Amino acid sequence: MPKRIILAATGASGQQYAHALARALSLAEGVELHLILSEAAKKVMALEADFAPADLETLATAVYSEKDIAAGPASGSWRHAGMIVCPCSMASLAAIAQGLGTNLIHRAADVTLKEGGRLILVTRETPLNLIHIKNMLAAKEAGADIVPASPGFYHKPQTIEDMVNHLAGRVLDQLGVEHALFRRWGE
């Protein structure tokens, strides 16, 4: 059975990270990409990206509306290998940290945590206020991994795409998904 991975994009800046993850997951051997794009994510894409939601949707095995709380990812009996919320807005972080199941993204994240699965939240905000930090702590204590969108420079990026791919690769490393998005330290 293929490895199902959920990628959810919320309404934060940094939709390029979601695009890089979707591309890499669509190319990864034995991986099914299950995609959820919030309406806010679609609006941010229109404002800051050179791609459209359809570009991500064509890479996915399945696409769900954030309003479809009866979709497979909303159930603990629907098995998957992990969920990534990227970018993760502070509003979505708050909903996830507090266990609010107001849409499919929040519900699927809650189910992932309750089932002991891997949940990776790629937060994208700066500066952080105390509420953000407390919500990150609550999400971490519940079992989520927090991977802030703060790319490294040890791989000597030459382009923005290099920086985006580095972070996307680090996220995929958390789920054990093989990729060639960046050159590793010492290689």
NORPE-V961715 format. One record per pair of residues at least 6 apart in sequence whose C-alpha atoms are under 8 Angstrom apart, sorted by the first residue. I is the first residue (numbers start at 1). J is the second residue. If there is no record, write none. Layout:
BEGIN
[[I,J] [I,J]]
END
This chain:
BEGIN
[[1,30] [2,30] [2,31] [2,32] [3,30] [3,31] [3,32] [3,80] [3,81] [4,31] [4,32] [4,33] [4,34] [4,79] [4,80] [4,81] [4,82] [5,31] [5,32] [5,33] [5,34] [5,80] [5,81] [5,82] [5,83] [5,84] [6,33] [6,34] [6,35] [6,36] [6,73] [6,80] [6,82] [6,83] [6,84] [7,18] [7,22] [7,33] [7,34] [7,35] [7,36] [7,83] [7,84] [7,85] [7,86] [8,35] [8,36] [8,37] [8,38] [8,83] [8,84] [8,85] [8,86] [8,87] [8,105] [9,15] [9,18] [9,36] [9,37] [9,38] [9,41] [9,85] [9,86] [9,87] [9,88] [10,37] [10,38] [10,39] [10,40] [10,41] [10,85] [10,86] [10,87] [10,88] [10,89] [10,92] [11,38] [11,39] [11,40] [11,41] [11,42] [11,43] [11,44] [11,87] [11,88] [11,89] [12,40] [12,41] [12,44] [12,87] [12,88] [12,89] [12,90] [12,124] [12,125] [13,44] [13,48] [13,87] [13,124] [14,87] [14,124] [15,41] [15,44] [15,45] [15,49] [15,86] [15,87] [16,49] [16,164] [17,86] [17,87] [17,164] [17,165] [17,167] [17,168] [18,86] [18,87] [18,168] [19,56] [20,164] [20,165] [20,168] [21,168] [21,169] [21,172] [22,33] [22,56] [22,59] [22,60] [23,56] [23,59] [24,179] [24,181] [25,31] [25,32] [25,33] [25,177] [26,32] [26,33] [26,59] [26,60] [28,177] [28,178] [28,179] [32,60] [32,61] [33,59] [33,60] [33,61] [33,62] [34,60] [34,61] [34,62] [34,63] [34,64] [35,57] [35,60] [35,61] [35,62] [35,63] [35,64] [36,63] [36,64] [36,65] [36,66] [36,104] [36,105] [37,53] [37,64] [37,65] [37,66] [38,65] [38,66] [38,105] [39,66] [42,52] [42,53] [45,51] [45,52] [45,53] [46,52] [57,63] [64,71] [65,104] [66,103] [66,104] [66,105] [67,103] [67,104] [68,103] [68,104] [69,103] [69,104] [69,107] [71,104] [72,78] [73,104] [73,108] [73,111] [74,104] [74,107] [74,108] [74,111] [75,108] [75,111] [76,111] [76,112] [76,114] [76,115] [81,117] [81,118] [81,175] [82,112] [82,117] [82,118] [82,119] [82,120] [82,175] [83,109] [83,112] [83,117] [83,118] [83,119] [83,120] [84,119] [84,120] [84,121] [84,122] [85,119] [85,120] [85,121] [85,122] [86,121] [86,122] [86,123] [87,121] [87,122] [87,123] [87,124] [87,149] [88,121] [88,122] [88,123] [88,124] [89,123] [89,124] [89,125] [90,123] [90,124] [90,125] [90,132] [92,106] [93,121] [93,123] [93,132] [93,135] [93,136] [93,139] [94,132] [94,135] [95,101] [95,102] [95,106] [96,106] [96,107] [96,109] [96,110] [96,139] [97,135] [97,136] [97,138] [97,139] [97,142] [98,135] [98,138] [98,139] [99,106] [99,107] [99,110] [100,106] [100,107] [100,110] [101,107] [101,108] [101,110] [109,119] [112,118] [112,119] [113,119] [113,142] [113,143] [113,144] [116,143] [118,143] [118,144] [118,145] [118,175] [119,143] [119,144] [119,145] [120,144] [120,145] [120,146] [120,147] [120,171] [120,174] [121,144] [121,145] [121,146] [121,147] [121,148] [122,146] [122,147] [122,148] [122,149] [123,146] [123,147] [123,148] [123,149] [124,148] [124,149] [136,146] [139,145] [140,146] [147,171] [149,167] [150,167] [151,163] [151,164] [151,166] [151,167] [152,163] [152,166] [152,167] [153,163] [154,185] [155,182] [155,183] [155,184] [155,185] [157,163] [162,182] [165,181] [165,182] [166,181] [166,182] [168,181] [169,179] [169,180] [169,181] [169,182] [172,178] [172,179]]
END
